[in-house]
Amino acid sequence: MRVAVVGAGAAGLMAAAAAAAEGADVTVYERNTVAGKKLLIAGKGRCNFTRDCSVQELVDGFGKNGKFLYSALSAFGPADMCTLMSRLGVDYKVERGKRVFPVSDRAADVRDALLAYAESSGASFAMGCRIASIEVKDRRVAGVIGADGRRYAADRVILATGGASYPGTGSTGDGYAMAEALGHTVRPLLPALVPLETQEEWPRSLSGLSLRNVRLTLADQGRIVGQEFGEMLFTHFGVSGPIVLTLSRAICEAMRRDGSHHPGRFTLRLDLKPALDESTLAARLQRDLAANSRRQLKNSLNALLPKALIEPVIWQSGVPEETTANQVTAEQRRALVTALKGMPMSVACARPLEEAIVTSGGVVTREVMPNTMESRLVGGLYFAGEVLDLDGPTGGYNLQAAFSTGRLAGISSARSGRL
C-alpha cells in the first residue's frame, strides 16, 4: 500500500507516522526543505500543541462544524497527544487557560519529535518537492504530480497542505486548488484568529506593551458578541494577543455572513482591572491619590497602571493630567474609574489572511467521511488538518484537530487496502 502524504506540517507528520506504523509504504512530499515550518512559530515559538480539556470542549470550540471532529478526537484526544509527547521524550506543562506547552518552551522540540516519530515509523520524505495536482483514474487516486510534471504513483493520497495563512512557511493554500480540481467544494477563505487594526491612535502609540489579566469585550453595533479574559498586546497597527485573536473570529464570521465590514461597526472595550468592581476600584484610586497628594495626576497612578497606559487613561477620562492629585474631584474620580473599566477602541479592520494564525474556510466537511477522513467524491483521497473547513479558538484547539485528523487519515488510508 503506497500512501502519499502531501505536506509535512502538524497533520502531515502525524498522518505519515500513523500510516507507516500500520505497515504502509509512506512518502511525504513537502515543498519546503525543512518540515514543520509553521509548527516552529506556533505559540510564539513555544508551540501550544494541545489543551487540557475534554473532547466535548474541543468539539464545542469549533462551532457548528465541531461535530465532524467527534470520531477523530475520540480516537486520539488531548490526553493521547500528551501521552505521545511524553513517549517521544517531550515533557509538557499545563499553563493558564488549559494550554499545554513543552516544558522547554521550544516549538522545535515538538517538531523534531514528530519528525523523528514519522521517520522511525518508516516514512520517507521528499523535501523541496512541490506537488501541483493529484492524479485520478476511474474516480480513485493513482498518484500525485509534481510542479515539474514528474509523476509519483500512489494508492492513497492524504492532503495535509495546511491553510493559506503565513505563506512564508509554505502554507500557501495549494491544497484548496487540488481539491477543487477533483470536484470538492472549497468554502471561501477568510482570516481567523487574526490581529485587529484600530481607528484610534492611542493603542498604536503603546506598540510593544503587553497586558495580562485584562478583560476585552467585543460589540457589534452596540450588541455584545464576545468577551475574553487573559493576555493582549498592543502593536503598531492596533491590538493582538490571545484574547484579541479569539474575539476576532466573531468579526471574521460577520464578514463572511454579511460580505463586508465597515470601520467602526465593531468596538472593543478594555477593562484594565476586571478583578475589582467599580466601588472597590474607586476606593483603591482614592488611596493612591491620597498617597501622592502633591503630585500631578499623571505621576500618581504608577502603582495602578503600567507607565505607558497612564496618559491614555487620563485622556479618556477627560481629567487634565496636570491636575494635582489632591485636587481631583469625586466626579473626576468616577470618570477615571469609568476609563479604567472600559477603554474604548473602534475596529478599523482585521489584518489580512496572510497574518492570520488560522484560515477560516476550506474543503467543506460534508464531502469528507468523519470516521475515516476519506473523500466522499474520490476513492483513496484523504484530508487532514487546516485544509478542511475547520477553525477553532486560540489555545491548542487547532493543532489538536490537525493531529487528530492526521492520525485518523493515516490509519484509515493504510488499513483501507486490507478490507
Secondary structure, 3 states (H helix, E strand, C coil): CEEEEECCCHHHHHHHHHHHHCCCEEEEEECCCCCCHHHHHCCCCCCCCEECCCHHHHHHHCHHHHHHHHHHHHHCCHHHHHHHHHHCCCCEEEEHHHEEEECCCCHHHHHHHHHHHHHHHCCEEEECCCEEEEEEECCEEEEEEECCCCEEECCEEEECCCCCCCHHHCCCCHHHHHHHHCCCCEEEEEEECCCEEECCCHHHHCCCCEEEEEEEEEEECCEEEEEEEEEEEECCCEEECHHHHHHHHHHHHHHHHHCCCCCCCEEEEEECCCCCCHHHHHHHHHHHHHHCCCCEHHHCCCCCCCHHHHHHHHHHHCCCCCCEHHHCCHHHHHHHHHHHHCEEEEEEEECCHHHCCEEEEEECHHHECCCCCEECCCECEEECHHHECCCCCCCCHHHHHHHHHHHHHHHHHHHHHHC
